[in-house]
Amino acid sequence: MNEPKPPRAEDGAYAGDTTPKQTWAVLKGNASAVLVDVRTDAEMDYVGLPELDTLGKKTKVASWVLFPGGKKNPEFTAHLEAVAPDKNVPVYFLCRSGVRSRFAAAAATQAGYADCYNILEGFEGDKDDAGHRGNVGGWKFAGLPWKQG
């Protein structure tokens, strides 16, 4: 069974893609920019969460899928609106590897958010040759601040 292809910026689904380091620079330079982590609570608790305290910000959370089971969160838009109510500020979406965050950026755009971005590579990046994440791209690999639950 073929999985649906995630929306792409070229298709007009959201504002664009950015790397973790580019995202950090925007979050640092733009007081209104928001980071929304769309991973499950379990992922954030056990793997870690971006740390934005030095920027005077907090990572916002709105899970794209639910744990356990991995089904799409039917309340995603409501959760997003609760943590990021201003639909006119830049919103950067992060997941494990940059796939779910594409869907989230597209859904947020459809919900009326004006400036949505997918963070390429996600928090953990792609798998290396041994099948492990954390050694090939991602927020953690880029050396950006993070903390573990």
Residue pairs with C-beta under 8 A, 6 or more apart in sequence:
6 99
6 102
6 103
6 106
7 13
7 14
7 102
7 103
7 105
7 106
8 102
9 15
9 16
9 17
9 118
13 102
13 105
13 106
13 109
14 102
14 105
14 106
14 108
14 109
14 116
14 117
14 118
15 90
15 105
15 109
15 115
15 116
15 117
16 117
16 118
17 98
17 102
17 117
17 118
17 119
17 120
18 26
18 92
18 117
18 118
18 119
18 120
19 119
19 120
19 121
19 142
20 119
20 120
20 121
20 137
20 138
20 139
20 142
20 144
21 142
21 144
23 35
23 92
23 94
23 117
23 119
24 142
24 144
26 33
26 90
26 92
27 33
27 35
27 52
27 55
27 57
27 92
28 55
30 90
31 56
32 86
32 89
32 90
33 89
33 90
33 91
33 92
34 57
34 60
34 84
34 89
34 90
34 91
34 92
35 50
35 52
35 57
35 59
35 60
35 92
35 94
36 59
36 60
36 61
36 62
36 80
36 83
36 84
36 91
36 92
36 93
36 94
36 104
37 44
37 49
37 50
37 59
37 60
37 61
37 62
37 94
37 95
37 123
38 62
38 63
38 64
38 76
38 93
38 94
38 95
38 100
38 101
38 104
39 47
39 63
39 64
39 94
39 95
39 96
39 100
39 123
40 63
40 65
40 66
40 67
41 61
41 63
41 67
42 67
43 67
43 96
43 123
44 61
44 149
45 149
46 148
46 149
47 96
47 123
47 124
47 148
48 123
48 140
48 146
48 147
48 148
48 149
49 59
49 146
49 147
49 148
49 149
50 59
50 94
50 123
50 139
50 144
50 145
50 146
51 59
51 145
51 146
51 147
52 58
52 59
52 145
53 145
54 145
60 83
60 84
61 79
61 83
62 73
62 76
62 79
62 80
62 82
62 83
62 84
62 104
63 73
63 76
63 79
64 72
64 73
64 76
64 95
64 100
64 101
64 103
64 104
65 71
65 72
65 73
65 100
66 72
66 73
73 79
76 104
76 107
77 107
77 108
77 111
80 104
80 108
80 111
80 113
81 111
84 91
84 113
87 111
87 112
87 113
87 114
88 114
88 115
89 115
90 115
90 116
90 117
91 105
91 108
91 113
91 115
91 116
91 117
92 117
92 119
93 101
93 102
93 104
93 105
93 108
93 116
93 117
93 118
93 119
94 101
94 119
94 122
94 123
94 139
95 101
95 104
95 119
95 122
95 123
96 122
96 123
96 124
96 133
97 121
97 122
97 124
97 125
97 126
97 133
97 138
98 118
98 119
98 120
98 121
98 122
99 122
101 118
101 119
101 122
102 118
104 118
105 116
105 117
105 118
106 116
108 116
109 116
119 139
120 137
121 137
121 138
121 139
121 141
121 142
122 138
122 139
123 138
123 139
123 140
123 146
124 133
124 134
124 138
124 139
124 140
125 133
125 134
125 135
125 136
125 137
125 138
125 140
125 141
126 133
126 136
126 137
126 138
127 133
127 136
128 135
128 136
134 140
134 141
135 141
139 146
140 146
